[in-house]
Amino acid sequence: MALHNLKGGVGKTSAAVNLAREANRDRVPVLLWDLDAQGASTWVLGGESGLSKKVSKLLAGKSPLGEQVQHTPWERFDLLPADIRLRELDRLLDASADGDKHLKRLIEPFGEEYGLMILDCPPGLSTLAEQLIRAADRILVPTIPSPLSVQAFSRMLDHLDLKKRQRERLSPFFNLVDRRRTLHREWLDSPPAALGRPMRSWIPYASDVERMSLECQPLADLAPRSRATLAYRQLWQELKAELDA
C-alpha cells in the first residue's frame, strides 16, 4: 500500500504512520518504507535516518535491502528508514535493467515476513510514482477538500496515463477536513466527479496530528480517543475489508 500525492503538505506521512500502526494493532506484521528523503515517518517512529549502504547498491541487489530494516518500539512493526540519498531514486530507477518493474521486484521478498508493507512516498510526478502503479496493490491519495487538490489529482491521472484496472488501485480520501467550512461539508456529502469514488472514511483536521512529530508517537498511542485516531482506525478497517474481499 502506497501513500502518494502530487502535492506536499496534504498529510501523507501522518496517514502512512497511523495506518501502519492501526494495522499493527490489528496484529498484522507491518513494514513501513520511508521513501521520502525528508524522513518524516522515520522521525515520528523514532528511527535512525540513513542507510548503511549506497542506495545504488541496494537497488541493484548488490546488498540485501532487508538488512536495512530497523525495529520500532512496537512489536511486529518495522521500518526501512529514509536517507537523504533517496533524492537519487528517480535517476536510479530510470537506469535499472528491469525497467518499470524494478520497485515491485525489490519489495516482493518482504511478503514472506510481513502482512502489510506501506510506502511513504515523496510528492511529485516521477518515475517512482509510475512504478508504484505496478508495485502496490493500493495507492492512497490524501486529498484536502479544495479545487487545487482536485486539479492535482487530475494532473496525476493524466501523467500516469492509467488503464482502467490500474485506475481502480488509486483511492483518494479526504484529509485535514474542517466541517466548519461549507465546501468541506459539501464535498463529504457529494465528492467531485474528478475524484471518482473516494474512500468513505475521512480524516478531520486535529492538533493531535501536529503533536505526533513532537512526541514521536502515532495517534493510537499519543491520543487513543481523539477524533483523528478513531478516523484513522475507521479508514484502516475500510481498507482491510476491501483488500480482503
Order of alpha helices (4+ residues) and beta strands (2+ residues): beta-alpha-beta-alpha-alpha-beta-beta-alpha-alpha-beta-alpha-beta-alpha-alpha-beta-alpha-alpha-alpha-alpha
